[in-house]
Amino acid sequence: MSKQRIAQTLDCDWDIFGNNLRNASELVVRLYERLDEARITPAKTRKEIASLFDESLPEDPQPMESIFSEVESKIYANSTLYLSPRFFGYINSGGNQASILGELLASAVNQILALWHFSPAASEVERRVIQWIAEFIGYPCQAGGCLLSGGSAGNLVGLAVARKQKAPFDADSVGTRGGPPLTVYASEEAHASVDKAMMILGMGRDQLRKIAVRDDFTIDLEALEKQVSKDRDSAYHPICVVGVAGTTNSGAVDPLNALADFCQAQGLWFHVDAAYGGPAARTEIAGKLFQGLERADSVVVNPHKWLYVPAEAACILVREAAALRHTFQVLADYLKREREEEAGTDVPLDFKDYGPQLHRNFRALKVWMTFKAYGTTKLRAAIESNIEIMRYLANRIDKSHDFVRLAPVPLSVVCFQYRTMDASKYSDQQYLNELNNRLLEALEKDGRVFLSGTTIHGKRALRACSVNHRLRREDVDFLLDVTRQVGRSLAGL
């Protein structure tokens, strides 16, 4: 007779687990306590960092104390610190304390938001969070939506709904060969995720019309109108215009009211990519830029940007919730309820029908805790502070001789060049482009601040952006001091 196996759990004693939680929390506190003196980027090379993890698959248990030590010395010590107010790259949030706790608590309860009965409380928290996000940005609170991984997923979902609503044939069933080519319109400054969405949805990048922008980097409405008319005359079928409420390059906000008027007149879906700028929509300092956002058919906004929530947390909002359901509902025997109902405020909400994912984790808890811990007044004050301080940076650049600003600053992005104090170099754009490319690399190696780069009217730009509630004026002063110091060294001055 064979020996019966004894069931084994992976759980340790609960007192030990409690001690592990305390040790983990102390590790987190140490990480944040050293932000002011920490490098933003690691000093080690890629090969050196890779070598830290060059080990065989573990067969035997290791003490949690040694694992924590490795997390601190190998991972935390070699991470790019978006947490720091001296990180000015891309559009990456520094997170907040309440949402750190939210991530821990969400992981502990391990909910999967698919059918309502998979995660009753979590489903209702996400339903409420979607309403709160809509209210925070001034969008209709009855909108439907769900939380996603990022703005790329949000734009994909928005365009999928647009295709479902506006294609003159059933693309879901027969594919895009079932009718005329479907065209989508966005400015030249729109995010690359719109291109990806066109590819993934089978509409093709060639059918994404990149519309020229004006001097302020907002979409040229006359050029848009001409392109839509030309496409209709050429047997294409326009379905959607993507307005941008905060471009990645410069923070430009398209004229949303005018775009809404145009889409209404033309029978087009109006999708707004407000992944970055959306949370600023009801601030006093920038709110006027966003007039017309409330008229969009769909909006993507990222709490993991300007609501200071750690990744991943993006939100797609659709004015008519049923449009999401009609786009994504696929019935499978193993997921059917006895009665399939049209979701509303008084019936269970099955989030599997509102986006492309079946298994989604409890992203909403960290957003819910952020709203409750800080409130809308404090969150908007932090956003306004970011804008004010980045405009202060722009003003300092404008008053300098060795820097030049390259774009307006409607939100919290500042694009500029280092050009030295040698006025004879100011017209040599090739030299300045090469110098600023080298400067970006040198600053990353230096590690005291972090900037990303872009190109503005053919000029290589240093691009500073902050969506960090820890940002202070002295941080942007420090940014200019370090950039000037490293730039002078590169220029041989």
N, C-alpha and C positions, 0 to 999 in steps of 0.2 A: 504494500500500500504506500502510495506516494505521500511525502511529508507536506502538510498544508502550510502555505506561505503565510507569514504574519503580515497583516496590513501595516504599511508604513506611511506616516504623514510627513510632510515637509515642515510642519510647524515646530518651532522650538517652544520652550516653556514661556508662558505669557509674561512672567516677570523679566525674563531675558529679552523678550521682544520689546517690552516697555523701555528697558535700558538701551536697546538698539535705537529706538525712536529718539530718545534723549540725545544719544551720541550723534545721530544724523542731524538733529536740529542744531547742535553745537557747531557742527561742520558748516552748516548753512550760515549761521551767524558769523563765524570767522571769515567766510567768503565775503560777506557784505561789509564787515568792519574794516577790511583792508582796501576797499575800493579806491580811496583817495590816493594811495601810494602804489597801487597795483599797475603793472603794464596792461595795456589794452589788448595787445597781441602777444602771443608767446615768443620767447627768445629762441626757442629751438627750431630747427629745420623740420621739414616734413619727414625726412628719413629718421631723424632723432625721435620724433614723436611716435612714428610707426613702430620703432624698436621697443618702445615702452610696453607695447601690447603684443609683442612677438612671443607667444607662449602656446603651449599645447592645450587642447580641450581638457578642462579639469575632470578627473574621475572621482576624486575624493573631496569631501567638504573642506572649506577653508574658514578660518575664524572671521567673524564679521568685523572685528577690530582691524584686521589686516586689510580687509576689503575696503573699509572706510579710509584707511591710510592711503591706499592706492587711488581712490577717488580724489582725495585731496591733493596728493602729490603728482599724480599723473594726468588726471582729467581736469580738475579745477585749475591747476597751475598751467595748463596748456590749452585753455579755452579763450576765445575772443570774448571780451567782457562787454556785451551790449548793456549790461547793468550799469556801467560807469557813465556819468554825465560827459565824459571826455570821448565817448564813442559817438562819432558824427557820420557814420557810414549808412548808406542805404536808407531803409525806413524801419529800423528794428527797435522795438520797445525795450525799456529797462525792467519791465515787470513791476509788480507791487507785492507787498507783504501779504495782504489778504488772499491774493490769488495763489501764492505759494502754498499757503495752508489749504486752499481749495483743491489744488492738485493732489495733495496728500490725502485729503478726505475722500475725494472722488475715486482715487486708486483703491482706497480701502474698501469701499462698498462695491466697486467693480460692476457698474451698470452698463448694459448694452441697450442703446435706444433704437429699437426696431419696431416691434409690436408694443403697444402701451403696457400690456401686462408683463413684459420683460422688465420694465423699469417704471413703475407707476409714478413715484415721486419725482424721479429724474426727468420724466417726460413732461410733467407739469412745470417743473423748474425751467426747462428749456422753452416751453410755450410762453411762460411769463417773461423770460429773458428776451425772447424775440420781440415781445410787445414793448419791453423797456427800451431796447435798442432803437426800435422804430420811433418811440416817443422822444428819445434823447436827440435824434437827428431831425425831428420834425416830419417824419413820414407817417402815413395813416396807421393807427394802432391796430386796425383789424387785419393788417397784412399777414400773409402766411410766410413761413420761412423755416430755415433750419441752420444749425451751426456746422461749419465745414472746416477743412484743414487750412485754407488760406484764400486770398483773393483770386488766385488762378482757378481754384475749384468754383468759386463764386461766379466768375465770368463764364466758365463752362456751363454752369447750371442756368445762368441768365440767358445765354444764347440758345441753350437747348429748349427752354420754355418759349423763347421768341420764335424758334423754328416751328415748334408745335402749334403755336397760335397763328402764325402768319404765312406759313408755306401753303401754296394752293393745292397740295397733295399730301398724302399720308406718308411722310418721310420715315416715320417710325417703322412702318410695315414694309414699304417697298424700297427704302433707301433714297438717296438724293438723285438717283437716275430716273425717279418717277415723274419728274417735271422739269421746268426751266431752272437754270442755275440761280441759286439764292445768294443775294448780296447783302453784306453788312458794311456799315460805315463807321469809321472812327478817325480821329485826328492822327496825324503823324506822331504825336506825343503819347498816344495810348500805350498801355502796358503790353509787353510781348505775350502775356497770357491770352490776349484776344486772338493773336495769331494761332497759338496752340489750340485754342477752343475750336477755331475754324477747321484745323487739321483733324482733331479728334472726332468732331461731329460730321466729318465727311463733306463739308461744304467747300473746303479747299482754301488755301491761303490766297490764291489768285482772286477769289471772290470777296476778299476783305479790301475794301477801298480805303486807302490811307489819304485822308483829306488834309490839304495844306493848312498851316496855322498862321495866325497873325503875329505881329511883333511881340505880343504878350503871351505867345505860345498857346492861345486858345483857338478852337476850330474856326475856320473861315466859313461862315454860313453861306455865302454866295457860291463858293466852290462846292460845298456840299449839295446845294440845290441843283447846280449844273450837273454834277456827277449822277445824282439820282435820276434826273430827267434823261440824261444820255443813256443810262442803263435800261430804263424802261423802253426807250426807243430801239434798243439793241436786243430786246427779247430776254433780258435778265429780269429777275423778280426781286426787288428790294424788300427786305423784311425788318431790318432793325438798324437803329442808330445808337452807338455807344457814346454817351457823354462821359467826360472824365472830370471828377470833382477832386482834384489834387493829383496832378501828373507826377510821376516818379522823378522825372528830370528836374523840374523847377517848381512844382506845386501849383501850376496853373489850374484854374477852375473854368471849364467851358461855360458859355452862356446858357444855363439850363432852361430858363423860361423860354428863350427863343427856340431851343431845340425841341422842347415839349410842344410848342405851337406848330413847328414844322412837322413833327411826327404825327400829331393829331390831324393836320391837314392832308398828309400823305398816306395815312393809314398804316404807319410803321410802329413797330414796338420800340419803346424808348427805355433803354437799359443804361443805368448810371454806375460807373466804376468809382465808388466813393471809398474804396478800401482804405486809402490813406486819409483823405480830407474829411470824410463823413462826420466824425465826432466833433468837428469844429463848426458844424452847420448852424448851431443855435448859440454860438458865442457872440458877444457884442463886438469883438474885435474883427471878426471875419464873416459873421453870419450873412451879410448882404450878398456875398459871393455865391451863396448856395440857393438863392431864390429860384424856385422851380423844381428843386429836388423832390418835393412832395408830389409832383405830377408824374414822376417816372413810373413805368410799368413794373420795373424791377431795379433793385439797388443792391450792390454788395458793399459791405462795410466791415472792417477788420477790428474787433476789440483788441487783437494782439498787436495792433499798432498804437492808435491814439486813445485807447482806453486803458493802456498800460498793463494789459493782461499778457502773461507769457504765452508763447506759441504752444499749441495751435488753437486759434479761435477766430474764425471768420464767420460772417453771417450773410446769407442771401435773404432778401426781403422781396416778396412779390405781392403787388397790390391785391390781386385776386388769388386767394390761397388755392382755390380749385385748379388754377392753371398749373401749379406745381404737381398736384396730385394727378392731373390728366397727363402730364409729361412723364412721370416716373413710376406710376403704379403698374406693377406686374404681379399678377396673382399666381401664387404657387400653392399647391395642396397643403404643404407642410407649414404654411404661414397664414392660411385662411382663417378668418373668424366666421362664426356661424352667420352673422349678419354684417356685410360690408356696408358701412355708412359713410356718407359725405361728412368729412371732418368739420367740426365747428367748435364753439366754445363749450358746448354741453355734452359732447361725446368724446370717447377716448381718441387720442391722436396717435396714429401709427406712423412714426417718422420714417419708416422704410419707404413710404409712398411720397416723400417730399424731397428726395435727393437720390444720387446715384449709389450711395453706400447702404448696405444692410446693417453691418456692425459699425456703430459709432460709439465712442466712449462718452463719458459724462463731462463734456467740455463746458457745459452751461454752469456748473457749480462755481468755477473760479470767476466767471463773469457776474453771476448772481451775488457772490460774496464781495466782489469789487464794488458793485452798485450799493450794496447795503453798508459796507464798511466806510465808504467815503462820501456817498451821496452825489447828486448831480452838480450841486453848487461847487463843491471842492474839485470835482473832476474837470468841470469847465474852467475853473480858475487855473488849474495846472496847464490845460491846453492853451489858455490865453497867455500864461507866463512863457510857455515855449515860444509862441509866436512873437511876443514882445522882445524876448532875449535874442532870438535869431534876427529880428529886424535891427536890434542894437548892433549885432555883428555886421550886418549889411551897412549900417551907418558908419561903423569904424573903418570898414573896407573903403567906402566912398571917400572918407577923409584922408586915407593913406596915399602914398605915392608909389609904393612897391606892390600894391594889390589893385586889381580892377574887378568890379562886379560885372557879370555877364548876363544877368537875367533879373526880372522883377522878383520881389519876395512877397507873394500874397499870403503864404502860410509859414512853414518853418524850414524851407529849403533855401540855401544860399549858394549860388554858383559863382565862382570867382577864379581868377588866375593870379599866380605870383609872377611878377614881371621885372623884379629887381629895381634898384634905384637908377639904373642906367637908361635914360630916356632914349638913347640911340637904339635900344633893343625893342622898343614898344611896337614898331612896325614890322618886326621880323617874326611873323607868326610861326614859321617852322621852328625857329629857335625856342619860342615860348611854349609851343606844344611839346617839344622834346624835353624841355626843362621841367614842365609840370608833370609829364609822365614819370620822369626820374624822381621827382619830388614825392609823388604818391607812393612809389616803391620805397623810397628812403624813410618816409614817415611810418610806414608799416613796420619796417625793420627797427626803427627807433623805439616804437611801442608806447610813447607817452600820450599820443592822440591817434585817432583813426578817422580818415576821410575816405570817401569813395570818389570815383571819377566819372565824368560823362563828357559829351561833346555838345557845345552850344554854338550854332552857326559856324561849324568847322573849327572851333577853338577848343583845345583840350582844357577842360575845367576841373578845378577842385570843387567837389560838391559836399557841402556840410548840411546835414539834416538832423534834427533832434525831435524825438517823440518820447522824451524821458523827463518824468516829473522831478528828477533830482537836479536838473540843469540849473546852473547859476551864472550870473554875468561873468564871474571870475573864470568859469570854464571856457567861455569863448575868448576871453582875453588871453588865457593860457594857450588856446588853440592858435591864435594869431602869433603869439610869441614863439612857439615851437616851430610853426610853419615858416616863419621869417628866418629863424635861426638855421634850420635845416636847408632852406632855400638858398641863403647866402653862402653856406658851405658848398653846395652843389655848383653855384655860379662862380665860385672862386673869389668871393668878395670878403 
